[in-house]
Amino acid sequence: MAKSKAASKKKSNPVVRYLHETRAELKKVTWPTRPEATKLTIIVLIVVAFMSVLLGSLDYIFSRVMGFIISLG
């Protein structure tokens, strides 16, 4: 009888097993509080805005330099 229980666990549906394991792992997660999530979201938005300005500026500078080089030739 012990073998039949072990055999039935081995033949369980992989999708169902995956969902059960995922749910168990999500219960172990330490979720951030609302103030922590808000603070981290603001930090991400600031970094994204800064990087957008930086990359946009570099793109503008390089395009002007390339345009100048092309106009010389």
TAVENVEN-V285398 format. One record per residue. N is the residue number from 0. BURIAL is # if it has 9 or more other C-alpha atoms within 8 Angstrom, else .. D_CENTER is the distance of its C-alpha to the mean C-alpha in whole Angstrom. Layout:
<<N/BURIAL/D_CENTER> <N/BURIAL/D_CENTER>>
This chain:
<<0/./46> <1/./43> <2/./43> <3/./42> <4/./39> <5/./38> <6/./38> <7/./36> <8/./33> <9/./33> <10/./33> <11/./31> <12/./29> <13/./25> <14/./23> <15/./25> <16/#/24> <17/./21> <18/./20> <19/./23> <20/./21> <21/./17> <22/./19> <23/./21> <24/./18> <25/./16> <26/./20> <27/./19> <28/./16> <29/./17> <30/./16> <31/./16> <32/./19> <33/./19> <34/./20> <35/./18> <36/#/15> <37/./17> <38/./17> <39/./14> <40/./13> <41/./16> <42/./15> <43/./12> <44/./14> <45/./17> <46/./15> <47/./14> <48/./18> <49/./19> <50/./17> <51/./18> <52/./22> <53/./22> <54/./21> <55/./23> <56/./26> <57/./26> <58/./26> <59/./29> <60/./31> <61/./30> <62/./31> <63/./34> <64/./35> <65/./35> <66/./37> <67/./39> <68/./40> <69/./40> <70/./43> <71/./45> <72/./45>>
